[in-house]
Amino acid sequence: MSDTTRTVDIELHGGPLDGTTAPVDLDDPAPWTAIISDGCAHPGGRSLYAPDEEGI
């Protein structure tokens, strides 16, 4: 069985993970991405990212 998930690596901006990249599922209807952030004030906390004005 092959994996048909379409993903793209995006560069994060506007939060504690600036400059790092993360894979995003192109078929996911939710525009938000929550990523575990080791450097946040609460261990195991997540940083929430959304597309910019251009949808990227």
Backbone as XML, in Angstrom:
<?xml version="1.0"?>
<chain id="A" units="angstrom">
  <residue number="1" name="MET">
    <atom name="N" x="0.849" y="-1.172" z="0.000"/>
    <atom name="CA" x="0.000" y="0.000" z="0.000"/>
    <atom name="C" x="0.900" y="1.241" z="0.000"/>
  </residue>
  <residue number="2" name="SER">
    <atom name="N" x="0.665" y="2.154" z="-0.888"/>
    <atom name="CA" x="1.485" y="3.359" z="-0.976"/>
    <atom name="C" x="0.841" y="4.514" z="-0.209"/>
  </residue>
  <residue number="3" name="ASP">
    <atom name="N" x="1.677" y="5.402" z="0.269"/>
    <atom name="CA" x="1.212" y="6.592" z="0.986"/>
    <atom name="C" x="0.882" y="7.673" z="-0.037"/>
  </residue>
  <residue number="4" name="THR">
    <atom name="N" x="-0.354" y="8.148" z="-0.034"/>
    <atom name="CA" x="-0.764" y="9.164" z="-1.001"/>
    <atom name="C" x="-0.886" y="10.550" z="-0.369"/>
  </residue>
  <residue number="5" name="THR">
    <atom name="N" x="-0.363" y="10.716" z="0.848"/>
    <atom name="CA" x="-0.419" y="12.008" z="1.523"/>
    <atom name="C" x="0.466" y="13.006" z="0.780"/>
  </residue>
  <residue number="6" name="ARG">
    <atom name="N" x="-0.103" y="14.160" z="0.478"/>
    <atom name="CA" x="0.657" y="15.213" z="-0.203"/>
    <atom name="C" x="1.115" y="16.216" z="0.848"/>
  </residue>
  <residue number="7" name="THR">
    <atom name="N" x="2.420" y="16.350" z="1.014"/>
    <atom name="CA" x="2.958" y="17.288" z="1.994"/>
    <atom name="C" x="3.943" y="18.234" z="1.334"/>
  </residue>
  <residue number="8" name="VAL">
    <atom name="N" x="4.148" y="19.355" z="1.992"/>
    <atom name="CA" x="5.137" y="20.336" z="1.568"/>
    <atom name="C" x="5.822" y="20.846" z="2.834"/>
  </residue>
  <residue number="9" name="ASP">
    <atom name="N" x="7.133" y="21.079" z="2.746"/>
    <atom name="CA" x="7.860" y="21.655" z="3.879"/>
    <atom name="C" x="7.730" y="23.174" z="3.819"/>
  </residue>
  <residue number="10" name="ILE">
    <atom name="N" x="7.322" y="23.760" z="4.948"/>
    <atom name="CA" x="7.184" y="25.214" z="5.025"/>
    <atom name="C" x="8.151" y="25.756" z="6.067"/>
  </residue>
  <residue number="11" name="GLU">
    <atom name="N" x="8.591" y="26.994" z="5.881"/>
    <atom name="CA" x="9.445" y="27.661" z="6.861"/>
    <atom name="C" x="8.545" y="28.456" z="7.791"/>
  </residue>
  <residue number="12" name="LEU">
    <atom name="N" x="8.763" y="28.297" z="9.091"/>
    <atom name="CA" x="7.914" y="28.933" z="10.093"/>
    <atom name="C" x="8.380" y="30.349" z="10.401"/>
  </residue>
  <residue number="13" name="HIS">
    <atom name="N" x="7.408" y="31.255" z="10.601"/>
    <atom name="CA" x="7.678" y="32.651" z="10.937"/>
    <atom name="C" x="6.647" y="33.118" z="11.958"/>
  </residue>
  <residue number="14" name="GLY">
    <atom name="N" x="7.033" y="34.019" z="12.838"/>
    <atom name="CA" x="6.083" y="34.631" z="13.761"/>
    <atom name="C" x="5.915" y="33.905" z="15.070"/>
  </residue>
  <residue number="15" name="GLY">
    <atom name="N" x="6.899" y="33.116" z="15.487"/>
    <atom name="CA" x="6.793" y="32.391" z="16.744"/>
    <atom name="C" x="8.155" y="31.893" z="17.190"/>
  </residue>
  <residue number="16" name="PRO">
    <atom name="N" x="8.180" y="31.075" z="18.249"/>
    <atom name="CA" x="9.458" y="30.630" z="18.809"/>
    <atom name="C" x="10.237" y="29.671" z="17.909"/>
  </residue>
  <residue number="17" name="LEU">
    <atom name="N" x="9.613" y="29.128" z="16.895"/>
    <atom name="CA" x="10.295" y="28.187" z="16.009"/>
    <atom name="C" x="10.685" y="28.829" z="14.682"/>
  </residue>
  <residue number="18" name="ASP">
    <atom name="N" x="10.789" y="30.150" z="14.656"/>
    <atom name="CA" x="11.146" y="30.882" z="13.435"/>
    <atom name="C" x="12.363" y="30.280" z="12.745"/>
  </residue>
  <residue number="19" name="GLY">
    <atom name="N" x="12.242" y="30.143" z="11.426"/>
    <atom name="CA" x="13.365" y="29.671" z="10.627"/>
    <atom name="C" x="13.425" y="28.167" z="10.476"/>
  </residue>
  <residue number="20" name="THR">
    <atom name="N" x="12.740" y="27.408" z="11.313"/>
    <atom name="CA" x="12.732" y="25.961" z="11.148"/>
    <atom name="C" x="11.676" y="25.583" z="10.120"/>
  </residue>
  <residue number="21" name="THR">
    <atom name="N" x="11.759" y="24.374" z="9.605"/>
    <atom name="CA" x="10.773" y="23.914" z="8.633"/>
    <atom name="C" x="9.917" y="22.812" z="9.243"/>
  </residue>
  <residue number="22" name="ALA">
    <atom name="N" x="8.714" y="22.680" z="8.724"/>
    <atom name="CA" x="7.792" y="21.648" z="9.189"/>
    <atom name="C" x="6.984" y="21.143" z="8.004"/>
  </residue>
  <residue number="23" name="PRO">
    <atom name="N" x="6.710" y="19.827" z="7.970"/>
    <atom name="CA" x="5.876" y="19.295" z="6.889"/>
    <atom name="C" x="4.413" y="19.620" z="7.145"/>
  </residue>
  <residue number="24" name="VAL">
    <atom name="N" x="3.696" y="20.012" z="6.099"/>
    <atom name="CA" x="2.276" y="20.334" z="6.195"/>
    <atom name="C" x="1.529" y="19.491" z="5.171"/>
  </residue>
  <residue number="25" name="ASP">
    <atom name="N" x="0.452" y="18.849" z="5.605"/>
    <atom name="CA" x="-0.392" y="18.022" z="4.742"/>
    <atom name="C" x="-1.258" y="18.939" z="3.889"/>
  </residue>
  <residue number="26" name="LEU">
    <atom name="N" x="-1.079" y="18.906" z="2.585"/>
    <atom name="CA" x="-1.817" y="19.788" z="1.678"/>
    <atom name="C" x="-3.307" y="19.463" z="1.616"/>
  </residue>
  <residue number="27" name="ASP">
    <atom name="N" x="-3.680" y="18.250" z="1.974"/>
    <atom name="CA" x="-5.087" y="17.845" z="1.918"/>
    <atom name="C" x="-5.825" y="18.065" z="3.233"/>
  </residue>
  <residue number="28" name="ASP">
    <atom name="N" x="-5.136" y="18.541" z="4.268"/>
    <atom name="CA" x="-5.773" y="18.799" z="5.562"/>
    <atom name="C" x="-6.621" y="20.067" z="5.443"/>
  </residue>
  <residue number="29" name="PRO">
    <atom name="N" x="-7.922" y="20.000" z="5.746"/>
    <atom name="CA" x="-8.781" y="21.177" z="5.598"/>
    <atom name="C" x="-8.507" y="22.273" z="6.631"/>
  </residue>
  <residue number="30" name="ALA">
    <atom name="N" x="-7.874" y="21.931" z="7.749"/>
    <atom name="CA" x="-7.571" y="22.933" z="8.782"/>
    <atom name="C" x="-6.303" y="23.687" z="8.392"/>
  </residue>
  <residue number="31" name="PRO">
    <atom name="N" x="-6.334" y="25.023" z="8.396"/>
    <atom name="CA" x="-5.162" y="25.793" z="7.983"/>
    <atom name="C" x="-4.100" y="25.922" z="9.075"/>
  </residue>
  <residue number="32" name="TRP">
    <atom name="N" x="-4.399" y="25.488" z="10.284"/>
    <atom name="CA" x="-3.494" y="25.671" z="11.423"/>
    <atom name="C" x="-2.572" y="24.476" z="11.599"/>
  </residue>
  <residue number="33" name="THR">
    <atom name="N" x="-1.370" y="24.736" z="12.145"/>
    <atom name="CA" x="-0.416" y="23.685" z="12.473"/>
    <atom name="C" x="0.092" y="23.935" z="13.882"/>
  </residue>
  <residue number="34" name="ALA">
    <atom name="N" x="-0.058" y="22.951" z="14.767"/>
    <atom name="CA" x="0.449" y="23.047" z="16.144"/>
    <atom name="C" x="1.656" y="22.133" z="16.264"/>
  </residue>
  <residue number="35" name="ILE">
    <atom name="N" x="2.782" y="22.691" z="16.709"/>
    <atom name="CA" x="4.031" y="21.952" z="16.770"/>
    <atom name="C" x="4.571" y="22.028" z="18.190"/>
  </residue>
  <residue number="36" name="ILE">
    <atom name="N" x="5.011" y="20.878" z="18.742"/>
    <atom name="CA" x="5.594" y="20.865" z="20.081"/>
    <atom name="C" x="6.841" y="21.734" z="20.060"/>
  </residue>
  <residue number="37" name="SER">
    <atom name="N" x="6.911" y="22.633" z="21.033"/>
    <atom name="CA" x="8.015" y="23.586" z="21.109"/>
    <atom name="C" x="8.790" y="23.362" z="22.398"/>
  </residue>
  <residue number="38" name="ASP">
    <atom name="N" x="10.003" y="22.825" z="22.279"/>
    <atom name="CA" x="10.814" y="22.540" z="23.463"/>
    <atom name="C" x="11.214" y="23.797" z="24.225"/>
  </residue>
  <residue number="39" name="GLY">
    <atom name="N" x="11.294" y="24.927" z="23.544"/>
    <atom name="CA" x="11.769" y="26.144" z="24.176"/>
    <atom name="C" x="10.689" y="27.017" z="24.790"/>
  </residue>
  <residue number="40" name="CYS">
    <atom name="N" x="9.476" y="26.519" z="24.894"/>
    <atom name="CA" x="8.400" y="27.362" z="25.413"/>
    <atom name="C" x="8.387" y="27.354" z="26.945"/>
  </residue>
  <residue number="41" name="ALA">
    <atom name="N" x="7.593" y="28.221" z="27.544"/>
    <atom name="CA" x="7.532" y="28.368" z="29.000"/>
    <atom name="C" x="6.961" y="27.137" z="29.690"/>
  </residue>
  <residue number="42" name="HIS">
    <atom name="N" x="6.151" y="26.377" z="28.990"/>
    <atom name="CA" x="5.531" y="25.185" z="29.570"/>
    <atom name="C" x="6.051" y="23.957" z="28.833"/>
  </residue>
  <residue number="43" name="PRO">
    <atom name="N" x="6.825" y="23.078" z="29.528"/>
    <atom name="CA" x="7.376" y="21.898" z="28.854"/>
    <atom name="C" x="6.294" y="21.093" z="28.134"/>
  </residue>
  <residue number="44" name="GLY">
    <atom name="N" x="6.562" y="20.737" z="26.898"/>
    <atom name="CA" x="5.600" y="19.993" z="26.098"/>
    <atom name="C" x="4.550" y="20.874" z="25.450"/>
  </residue>
  <residue number="45" name="GLY">
    <atom name="N" x="4.677" y="22.191" z="25.626"/>
    <atom name="CA" x="3.718" y="23.118" z="25.030"/>
    <atom name="C" x="3.830" y="23.144" z="23.519"/>
  </residue>
  <residue number="46" name="ARG">
    <atom name="N" x="2.830" y="23.706" z="22.884"/>
    <atom name="CA" x="2.808" y="23.761" z="21.421"/>
    <atom name="C" x="2.764" y="25.195" z="20.918"/>
  </residue>
  <residue number="47" name="SER">
    <atom name="N" x="3.377" y="25.388" z="19.778"/>
    <atom name="CA" x="3.316" y="26.668" z="19.087"/>
    <atom name="C" x="2.345" y="26.499" z="17.928"/>
  </residue>
  <residue number="48" name="LEU">
    <atom name="N" x="1.421" y="27.440" z="17.797"/>
    <atom name="CA" x="0.382" y="27.363" z="16.774"/>
    <atom name="C" x="0.720" y="28.307" z="15.634"/>
  </residue>
  <residue number="49" name="TYR">
    <atom name="N" x="0.761" y="27.764" z="14.432"/>
    <atom name="CA" x="1.074" y="28.544" z="13.238"/>
    <atom name="C" x="-0.085" y="28.458" z="12.257"/>
  </residue>
  <residue number="50" name="ALA">
    <atom name="N" x="-0.291" y="29.531" z="11.503"/>
    <atom name="CA" x="-1.343" y="29.597" z="10.490"/>
    <atom name="C" x="-0.758" y="30.173" z="9.210"/>
  </residue>
  <residue number="51" name="PRO">
    <atom name="N" x="-1.417" y="29.969" z="8.083"/>
    <atom name="CA" x="-0.933" y="30.561" z="6.830"/>
    <atom name="C" x="-0.945" y="32.085" z="6.897"/>
  </residue>
  <residue number="52" name="ASP">
    <atom name="N" x="-0.062" y="32.721" z="6.134"/>
    <atom name="CA" x="-0.065" y="34.185" z="6.075"/>
    <atom name="C" x="-1.196" y="34.686" z="5.185"/>
  </residue>
  <residue number="53" name="GLU">
    <atom name="N" x="-1.212" y="35.978" z="4.925"/>
    <atom name="CA" x="-2.290" y="36.593" z="4.129"/>
    <atom name="C" x="-2.413" y="35.980" z="2.737"/>
  </residue>
  <residue number="54" name="GLU">
    <atom name="N" x="-1.303" y="35.477" z="2.211"/>
    <atom name="CA" x="-1.282" y="34.900" z="0.872"/>
    <atom name="C" x="-1.637" y="33.415" z="0.881"/>
  </residue>
  <residue number="55" name="GLY">
    <atom name="N" x="-1.899" y="32.863" z="2.069"/>
    <atom name="CA" x="-2.253" y="31.456" z="2.169"/>
    <atom name="C" x="-1.085" y="30.504" z="2.219"/>
  </residue>
  <residue number="56" name="ILE">
    <atom name="N" x="0.100" y="31.054" z="2.456"/>
    <atom name="CA" x="1.309" y="30.235" z="2.486"/>
    <atom name="C" x="1.743" y="30.009" z="3.917"/>
  </residue>
</chain>
